[in-house]
Every structure is written in C-alpha cells, then in structure tokens.
Amino acid sequence: MLHRYVIPERLLKQKVFNMKMKGVHPILDYAIGSNKDPRAFEESLNKVLLDFPNNYHIIKLSSIDFRPRSMSRIMRLAAHTNNSVILEGEELRVQERVDRMADDIMWHHENVFKTYQMYRRDSLERLEEDILRFRDSGKVLNVNLVRGSHLHTDSPSGALYETKEQTDEAYDRAVDLLLSYEQDVGKVIFATQNERSFDKFARSLSPRHFHASVLGFEEPLAWKGRVARMVRVPFGPYHKTYPYIFARILQDSLGHGTNGRVSRARV
C-alpha cells in the first residue's frame, strides 16, 4: 500500500520508465519529512539529478537553508543534465524569502518554475505582477499553480481565504489569467484535482501546458482531456517519508484524493 504514495529509491528508475512509456512526465520529489543537514540534502539531490536527467524535479529552498551557493551548484548541474526545477511553495513565514530567491534564480535560468499558492489572498495579484514584470524584462516566467500546501501552519496568519469556495474561485481566476496571457508566459503546470478547474484547460494542445496530479491520486482526471500529463512522484527511504505518507493516507481515508472537495490540499 505504501508504494501507492511513495516510491522507494530502489524502484524509482523503473517507475519513471513506466510512466514515460505511458506519455506521462514524472515530477521527482525527494519527500523526506525534515532536513537538518542542508549539505547532505544537496548531495542527495545532486545524485538524483545525475541519475535522472531530462526530468522535472521539485525542490524546497528551505531544504538547503536558502544557501545561494548551494542553489547555484544545483542549477548548474540541472542545466548540465537538462533537468527542470520546480521551486516548491512553502510556509508563509518563509515564502517571501523563497520568492526573492526564486526570482534571482529565474533571472539566470530558464528551466525553473515558480509556485503560486492560490489559498493566499494576495497570490492572484502577485501572479499578474510577475507575468508583466517578467514579460517587460524579456525573461521567461514558468508557473506551477497550486491551491496551497501549508494550511495548518499558515491559517493563523490571516493571509488565507477563509472558505473553500473562495480558494476555488481564486484558483480558477488564476487559470483564466494564465490562459489570457498565454503568449507572455513560459510553461504552466496546472496542479489540481478539482474537476471544474481542470475543465478550464483540459483541451489545451499547447506544448507548454501541463496537468499535474499526485502519485496515488491520479484518477479520475489524469486520463481526461488533451493536455499533457504530469504526476508528482514522491520518493525516498520510508523511515524519512513517514510524515508525507501519513498525510496522504489521511487524505485518502477522508475521500479527498479524487473528487476535488478539498481545495487547499497540495494540488
């Protein structure tokens, strides 16, 4: 059952191969629960970049303690191995730091995605500002659009929408915004399990548009529509991925994995 949510490292190559044979783009996610050794994390990530070239990899900047030199080394290796990097949305207390560092990275590298968490009330405005700023500067803005990943820790801030419906509406408005600015942005990953949101972009034939779901929660949307498919593939040793596994089992047991009722989940 655990393989449904997290892939052990010894099985990762076969899983990636099988997904690509089906026309699915895997997003590799080293899903360790916590990281107290940024240098060790960087070394592990570098090994993954070398072992899995020509892929998409998601990275939390806090995992390397926001070290510019570490990220510079990671990006040089990502470019050398033709890997794309998705910078994870993080908790509100560090998100401003994440955004500043993401902008700096994206100014120098085109194979990077910035994540926008639409459960935040300011995200739609920030997204449009970034689209125009990057366009006017001649830079490429690649977008990873999610509803939000840190509801438990971010809720007390007062910066989030209060209801599911408000979050859903903000996400759908962001989809409309990105489609209207299609010529001004780079690649867009629409990460959602909400059918109404999915229907807005499902028929896109643009090679720059992707629909992302999470391992274990691919159905029923993953095989609908025409848009290119992605699946986020968490991997790692089980004893370090327990927090992620438990969160996914809870989500599944509540029936929130496929019907779109939870709008503030990871996707």
C-alpha positions as CSV (number, residue, x, y, z in Angstrom):
1,M,0.0,0.0,0.0
2,L,2.8,2.4,0.8
3,H,4.1,2.2,-2.8
4,R,0.9,3.9,-3.8
5,Y,2.1,7.2,-2.1
6,V,5.9,7.0,-2.0
7,I,8.3,5.1,-4.2
8,P,11.4,3.6,-2.6
9,E,14.6,4.7,-4.2
10,R,15.4,1.2,-5.5
11,L,12.2,1.2,-7.6
12,L,12.3,4.8,-8.8
13,K,14.0,4.1,-12.1
14,Q,11.5,1.5,-13.1
15,K,8.6,3.8,-12.1
16,V,9.9,6.7,-14.1
17,F,10.5,4.5,-17.1
18,N,7.0,3.0,-16.9
19,M,5.4,6.5,-16.6
20,K,7.3,7.9,-19.6
21,M,6.3,4.9,-21.7
22,K,2.7,6.0,-21.0
23,G,3.4,9.5,-22.1
24,V,3.4,10.9,-18.5
25,H,6.0,13.4,-17.3
26,P,7.1,12.5,-13.8
27,I,7.9,15.2,-11.3
28,L,10.5,13.8,-8.9
29,D,10.1,14.8,-5.3
30,Y,12.6,13.8,-2.6
31,A,9.9,13.7,0.1
32,I,11.8,13.5,3.3
33,G,9.9,14.7,6.4
34,S,12.5,17.1,7.7
35,N,16.0,18.1,6.8
36,K,18.6,19.1,9.4
37,D,21.6,18.8,7.2
38,P,21.4,21.1,4.1
39,R,24.8,19.8,2.8
40,A,23.6,16.2,2.9
41,F,20.4,17.1,1.2
42,E,22.3,18.9,-1.6
43,E,24.5,15.8,-2.1
44,S,21.4,13.6,-2.3
45,L,19.7,15.9,-4.7
46,N,22.7,16.2,-6.9
47,K,22.9,12.4,-7.2
48,V,19.2,12.3,-8.3
49,L,19.8,15.0,-10.9
50,L,22.7,12.9,-12.3
51,D,20.7,9.6,-12.1
52,F,17.6,11.1,-13.7
53,P,18.5,13.6,-16.4
54,N,15.9,15.1,-18.7
55,N,13.2,15.2,-16.0
56,Y,11.3,17.6,-13.7
57,H,12.4,17.9,-10.1
58,I,10.7,19.7,-7.2
59,I,12.9,21.4,-4.6
60,K,12.2,23.2,-1.3
61,L,14.7,26.0,-0.9
62,S,14.4,25.7,2.9
63,S,15.9,22.2,2.5
64,I,19.2,23.8,1.6
65,D,18.7,26.5,4.1
66,F,18.4,29.1,1.4
67,R,22.1,28.9,0.6
68,P,22.8,30.8,-2.7
69,R,26.0,28.9,-3.4
70,S,24.2,25.5,-2.9
71,M,21.4,26.6,-5.2
72,S,23.9,27.9,-7.8
73,R,25.7,24.5,-7.8
74,I,22.3,22.7,-8.1
75,M,21.2,24.8,-11.0
76,R,24.5,24.4,-12.9
77,L,24.1,20.6,-12.5
78,A,20.4,20.8,-13.5
79,A,21.4,22.7,-16.7
80,H,24.1,20.2,-17.4
81,T,21.7,17.3,-17.1
82,N,18.8,19.0,-18.9
83,N,16.6,18.9,-15.8
84,S,13.9,21.4,-15.0
85,V,13.5,22.6,-11.4
86,I,10.1,23.4,-9.7
87,L,10.6,25.6,-6.6
88,E,8.1,24.4,-4.0
89,G,5.7,26.8,-2.3
90,E,6.5,27.0,1.4
91,E,5.1,28.2,4.6
92,L,4.0,31.9,4.8
93,R,6.8,32.7,7.3
94,V,9.5,32.0,4.7
95,Q,7.6,32.4,1.4
96,E,8.8,36.0,0.8
97,R,12.4,34.7,1.1
98,V,11.5,31.9,-1.3
99,D,10.1,34.3,-3.8
100,R,13.1,36.6,-3.7
101,M,15.5,33.7,-4.2
102,A,13.2,32.2,-6.9
103,D,13.2,35.5,-8.9
104,D,17.0,35.7,-8.7
105,I,17.4,32.1,-9.9
106,M,14.8,32.5,-12.7
107,W,16.6,35.7,-13.9
108,H,19.6,33.5,-14.8
109,H,18.0,30.1,-15.6
110,E,15.0,29.4,-17.9
111,N,14.3,25.8,-16.8
112,V,12.8,26.9,-13.4
113,F,9.2,27.1,-12.2
114,K,7.8,29.5,-9.5
115,T,5.0,28.2,-7.4
116,Y,1.9,30.2,-6.6
117,Q,-0.3,29.1,-3.8
118,M,-3.8,30.3,-4.5
119,Y,-5.2,29.9,-1.0
120,R,-3.3,33.2,-0.2
121,R,-5.4,36.3,-0.8
122,D,-2.5,38.1,-2.5
123,S,-1.5,35.4,-4.9
124,L,-3.6,36.4,-7.9
125,E,-2.2,40.0,-7.8
126,R,1.4,38.7,-7.4
127,L,0.9,36.3,-10.3
128,E,-0.2,39.1,-12.6
129,E,2.5,41.4,-11.5
130,D,5.1,38.7,-12.1
131,I,3.7,38.0,-15.6
132,L,4.1,41.6,-16.6
133,R,7.4,42.1,-14.9
134,F,9.0,39.1,-16.5
135,R,7.5,39.9,-19.9
136,D,8.7,43.5,-19.8
137,S,12.2,42.3,-18.8
138,G,12.4,39.8,-21.6
139,K,12.6,36.9,-19.1
140,V,10.7,33.6,-19.0
141,L,8.2,33.0,-16.2
142,N,7.3,29.3,-15.8
143,V,4.4,28.8,-13.4
144,N,3.4,26.0,-11.1
145,L,-0.1,26.7,-10.0
146,V,-1.4,25.0,-6.8
147,R,-4.1,25.7,-4.2
148,G,-1.8,25.5,-1.2
149,S,0.4,23.2,0.9
150,H,0.6,24.5,4.4
151,L,-3.0,25.2,5.6
152,H,-2.2,24.1,9.2
153,T,0.7,26.4,9.7
154,D,-0.5,29.3,7.5
155,S,-4.1,29.7,8.7
156,P,-3.3,31.7,11.9
157,S,-1.6,34.4,9.7
158,G,-4.9,35.7,8.4
159,A,-3.4,35.8,4.9
160,L,-5.5,33.0,3.5
161,Y,-9.0,32.8,2.2
162,E,-11.5,31.7,4.8
163,T,-13.5,29.3,2.7
164,K,-13.0,26.5,0.2
165,E,-15.2,28.3,-2.3
166,Q,-13.0,31.5,-2.2
167,T,-9.9,29.4,-2.7
168,D,-11.5,27.6,-5.6
169,E,-12.6,30.9,-7.2
170,A,-9.1,32.3,-6.8
171,Y,-7.5,29.2,-8.5
172,D,-10.0,29.4,-11.4
173,R,-9.3,33.1,-11.9
174,A,-5.6,32.3,-12.0
175,V,-6.2,29.7,-14.7
176,D,-8.2,32.3,-16.7
177,L,-5.4,34.8,-16.2
178,L,-2.7,32.4,-17.4
179,L,-4.7,31.4,-20.4
180,S,-5.3,35.1,-21.3
181,Y,-1.5,35.8,-21.0
182,E,-0.6,32.6,-22.8
183,Q,1.9,34.3,-25.2
184,D,3.6,36.1,-22.3
185,V,4.5,33.2,-20.0
186,G,6.5,30.1,-20.5
187,K,5.4,26.7,-19.3
188,V,2.5,26.3,-16.9
189,I,1.8,23.4,-14.6
190,F,-1.9,23.4,-13.6
191,A,-1.7,21.2,-10.4
192,T,-5.2,20.4,-9.4
193,Q,-7.6,17.6,-8.7
194,N,-10.7,19.8,-8.9
195,E,-12.8,19.0,-12.0
196,R,-14.2,22.4,-12.5
197,S,-10.6,23.9,-12.6
198,F,-9.4,21.1,-14.8
199,D,-12.1,21.6,-17.4
200,K,-10.8,25.2,-18.0
201,F,-7.6,24.0,-19.5
202,A,-8.3,20.3,-20.3
203,R,-8.5,20.8,-24.0
204,S,-5.3,22.8,-24.4
205,L,-3.0,21.4,-27.0
206,S,-0.2,23.9,-26.1
207,P,3.1,22.0,-25.6
208,R,3.7,24.5,-22.7
209,H,0.7,23.4,-20.7
210,F,0.6,20.5,-18.2
211,H,-1.8,19.0,-15.8
212,A,-0.2,17.6,-12.6
213,S,-1.6,15.1,-10.2
214,V,0.0,13.4,-7.3
215,L,1.1,9.7,-7.1
216,G,-1.8,7.7,-5.7
217,F,-4.4,10.4,-6.7
218,E,-4.1,10.3,-10.5
219,E,-7.7,9.4,-11.2
220,P,-10.2,10.4,-12.4
221,L,-8.8,13.5,-14.1
222,A,-5.4,12.2,-15.2
223,W,-6.6,10.5,-18.3
224,K,-9.2,13.0,-19.4
225,G,-8.8,15.9,-21.7
226,R,-5.9,16.6,-24.1
227,V,-3.5,18.5,-22.0
228,A,-0.1,16.9,-21.4
229,R,0.0,14.9,-18.1
230,M,2.4,15.0,-15.2
231,V,2.4,13.0,-11.9
232,R,4.3,14.1,-8.9
233,V,6.3,11.1,-7.7
234,P,7.5,11.4,-4.0
235,F,10.4,9.0,-3.3
236,G,12.9,8.3,-0.6
237,P,13.5,5.9,2.3
238,Y,10.3,5.1,4.1
239,H,11.6,6.0,7.6
240,K,12.2,9.6,6.3
241,T,9.0,9.9,4.4
242,Y,6.5,8.8,7.1
243,P,5.1,12.4,7.6
244,Y,4.3,12.5,3.9
245,I,2.8,9.0,3.8
246,F,0.6,9.6,6.9
247,A,-0.7,12.8,5.4
248,R,-1.6,11.1,2.1
249,I,-3.3,8.1,3.9
250,L,-5.4,10.6,5.9
251,Q,-6.3,12.5,2.7
252,D,-7.3,9.2,1.0
253,S,-9.3,7.9,4.0
254,L,-11.4,11.1,4.0
255,G,-12.1,10.7,0.4
256,H,-10.4,13.9,-0.7
257,G,-8.0,12.5,-3.2
258,T,-10.1,12.5,-6.3
259,N,-13.3,14.4,-6.0
260,G,-11.9,17.9,-5.6
261,R,-13.7,18.7,-2.3
262,V,-10.5,19.8,-0.6
263,S,-9.3,23.0,-2.2
264,R,-6.3,23.7,0.0
265,A,-4.6,20.4,-0.5
266,R,-1.1,20.2,-2.1
267,V,-2.6,20.2,-5.5
